[in-house]
Amino acid sequence: MGAAEQGRDERVVIIGGGLAGAKAAEHLREAGFTGSVRIVAGEAHSPYIRPPLSKEYLNRSAGRESVFVHEPRWYDEHGIVVSQGVRATTIDPAAHTAELDSGETVHWDRLLLATGASSRRLRIPGADAEGVLYLRTLEDSERLHDQIADGTKRVVIVGSGWIGLEVAAAARGYGNEVTVLGLEQVPLETVLGAQLGDVFGAAHRERGVRFRLPAGVSSFEVRDGRVTGVVSEDETLPADVVVVGIGAAPNTALAEAAGLEIDNGIVTDASLRTSVADIYAAGDVANAFHPVLGRHLRNEHWANALNGGRVAGRVLAGQDAVFDDVPYFYTDQYDIGMEYAGYPPLTADARVVVRGDLSTREFIAFWQADDGRVVAGMNVNIWDVSDDIQALIRSERPVDPQRLADPEVPITELADAADPARTT
């Protein structure tokens, strides 16, 4: 009898209504698991994905349906129960139960925690005023859209990372005045370095976005309960809307209270098993051991939830699987489309090799370690190359930097030369 058949009477509960949880349920069924599957979604929606919230759904180039992982009937067709608007309050590993805020006790044989992350909050005077917004949930995105869609607002964005710049692009697209504050010298400097970060910064400046970098925020001015200004350094910036995008913190409270190992998220092995038997974790909340890096890595991007959910579903179904994907994310800002694949912990001391012209915003940037290995790559307005970049990264073989920079040398050729297995 196979593992899937043995699980016919087993119960899998997934806590979290994001992409990781939905994909875990999907791959449970694809792996042949016939037991009961229940998603405790938390929010009052079926599971949805977050990238459109700051991109195409915020600027309304895509409709609301674009954010959902599956149509509601898909869950019914696959025998998956989705409890919307219900949250887990405690889990009991010994009893294999979870208590819900509805008063229900749910029994499980295996539990997946896909509780995601929450926006980091500013704790300064005026931070609770109306008009100070964060962007994490579907409601957050719709609230922000309603504030900026008329194009008449003075929008101040606190944070010069991906969320801050994507919101800036949407806000300028509607015609608002936009100012971005951040602690970096250059937008995205922390993740891309100054040279590449300024490629994105220049695109925003060309469209009228003002930057105050580096600049901290000490307080918000408030009148009649609503924000009217942002106090930064020695100036006060008038503001009708403030968007705070200063990162996210993993939602570990349930796991911590249940005694699971916590260290920058829920600690798991490469198969997403936690320190407690029969409990697994995936998505933004999981600090998973990455077998290629040889260390734990917590990743908050879309592909991490997508691929982590896939691995979790197979493991929950009794199959052997490890989460060893190359981290990947993307952004869309104005006429810039970008894909990034690679290992951020390895890029700090790597040299950047550019293939193409930064000034035209059509290029590929590679991060190359001292030993010649490519550890990350970013393609900007050049498409259908991300798979080849990832193959090159996975090969872990040295590459000639001159050939790496030469647009006449196909990346597939570099990958094949670095990894002979690709030619067999």
MOWO-V39603 format. One record per run of one state. SS is the DSSP state (a for helix, b for strand, c for the rest). FROM is the first residue (numbers start at 1). LEN is the number of residues. If there is no record, write none. Layout:
ss/from/len
SS/FROM/LEN
SS/FROM/LEN
This chain:
ss/from/len
c/1/2
a/3/7
c/10/1
b/11/5
c/16/3
a/19/12
c/31/5
b/36/5
c/41/7
b/48/1
c/49/2
a/51/4
c/55/9
a/64/4
b/68/1
c/69/3
a/72/6
c/78/2
b/80/4
c/84/4
b/88/5
c/93/4
b/97/4
c/101/4
b/105/3
c/108/2
b/110/4
c/114/3
b/117/3
c/120/5
b/125/1
c/126/4
b/130/1
c/131/1
b/132/3
c/135/3
a/138/11
c/149/5
b/154/5
c/159/3
a/162/12
c/174/3
b/177/6
c/183/6
a/189/4
c/193/1
a/194/13
c/207/3
b/210/4
c/214/5
b/219/5
c/224/2
b/226/7
c/233/2
b/235/4
c/239/2
b/241/4
c/245/3
b/248/3
c/251/2
a/253/5
c/258/4
b/262/1
c/263/3
b/266/3
c/269/4
b/273/1
c/274/5
b/279/3
c/282/1
a/283/3
b/286/5
c/291/4
b/295/3
c/298/4
a/302/15
c/317/11
b/328/6
c/334/2
b/336/7
c/343/1
a/344/3
c/347/4
b/351/7
a/358/3
c/361/1
b/362/7
c/369/5
b/374/7
c/381/5
a/386/10
c/396/5
a/401/5
c/406/5
a/411/8
c/419/1
a/420/4
c/424/1
